[in-house]
Amino acid sequence: MEAIFAYAANHPLLFGGLLLMFAIVFGNEMRIARRKGTDVSPPEAVALINAGAQPIDLRAAAQFEKAHILDARNIPLSDLDQHLPALQKLQERGMLLYCETGGAALKAADTLKAKGLSGMRTLRGGLTAWRADNLPVFSGRKTRKKDNA
């Protein structure tokens, strides 16, 4: 134990860096453990969609037009609050939130949970992971129906 204290005293920057790295790894592991069960892989997402879950694309409309999952609704992250009533109707059916890489979907899921919504999953890795698994994407903008479930 004395050797650790001596090392810390002799090499404060290295020891501080070690503590910082430990904190980062620990924080990341805690974040992963907290969301466990809410994010799904692309094959699990396919099963959810086949079971009736509604894909929700959180990207901008221009990105949605270039590529999206079949039958996905485009609700940009910035417009999420405006669509709360429609999203509340989808709770029973289930929702699959996705973005380009997965980060915005996690943020949206946290926001919706804070507002009392449930029944949502996020696509781990977003549309990037979906494409990496060679799953189909569609382009164009379909005529959007009113937000009815």
N, C-alpha and C positions, 0 to 999 in steps of 0.2 A: 504494500500500500504506500510505503514511503517513496518507492520508485516512481509511482504515478504522480505524487505531489512534486517530487523533484523534477520530473519531466515537464509538468505543467509550469513550474517556476522558470525552468530554463528555456522552454519553447512556448511562450504564451500564444503566439499566433497559430502555430500548428495545433496546439491543444484546443484553442478556441474554434478553429476550423473543424476539428473532430467533433466538438460539441454541437456546432451548427449543423453539420451533416447528420448527426444522430437525430437532432430535432426535426430536420426536414424529412428524413426517412420515417420517423415515428409519426409525424403529422400526416404524411401520405398514407401510411398503413391505416391510421385511424379513419381517414376520409374514405378509403376503400371499404373498410369494415362497416362504416355507417350506411353506405349506399348498397351494400351487398343484398342481392335479391331484387333490386329495382332496375338495374341495368342488365340488358340481355345481349347475347351475341346475335349476329345476323341470322343464323339458322333458327335460333329461338324466336327471333322477331317474326320470321316467316310463319312459324307455328301460331304465334299470337294473332297475326293478321288473318290467317286461315280460320282461327277460332272466332273472329269477328272484331278484333281490336282495330280502332281507327288510327291510321298513321297520320301524325301531325308534323308537317315540315315547318321548322322555325326559322328558315332562312329567308332572305329577301326575295321578292317576287321574281326578279331577274334570274337569280340562281335556281329558283323553283322551275322556271320555264325551261332552263337548260337540261335539268335532270331531276327526277323525283321518283319516289316509290309509287307504284300503281295505287290509285284511289286515295292518295294522300291529300289532306287539306293543307293549304298554305296559310299559316298564321304566323307572320313574322314576330319574333321575340318582342319587339317594341310595341306590338299591337295586342299582346296577350290579355291585358286587362279588359279591352273592349269585347273580347270573345268569351269572357267568363261564363255567361249564361249558357252558351252553346257547349262549352267544355263540361259544365256541370251535368248536362244531359248525357254526355258520353261516359260518365263515370262507371255506370253499370256495364256498358259494352266493353270498356277498356280503351286506353289510348297508348300509342307508341310514339313518344316524342323523339324527334331526331333533328340534327343539324348537319353541318359539314364534317366535324370531327368529334362531336359528343359533348364538348364543354358547355355550349349554350343550352343544350337539352337538360343537362344536370342543373343548371341555373334555373331554367324554366320549371323543372320538377320541384325544386326547393321553393320557388315562388308560389306555385300552385298548391303545394302542401301547406304552406303558411296561410293560404286563403281557404283552407278546409277541403280541398279536392283530394280525391284518392283515385285508385284504379289506373294509375299511369306507370309506364315503364319507359326507360330510355334506351336507345340503341347505342351500345358500347362501340365507340369509334365512329359513330355517325355514318353518313353516306359514303365516306371514304372506306370504312370497313365493309359496308354493303357491296361496294364495287369490287373491293379486293377479293371477296368471296364469289365473284362473277355472278351476282344476282342481278336481275333485270332492272333497268331504270328507264323511265319514260320521259319524253320531252314535250314541250308545248304547254299551253295553259288551257285546261278544260274549262268549260263554263261552270262557274262555281254556283252551286245551289245555295239558297239561304241556309244559314247555320242551323239546320234541323238535324236531329239525331236519327 
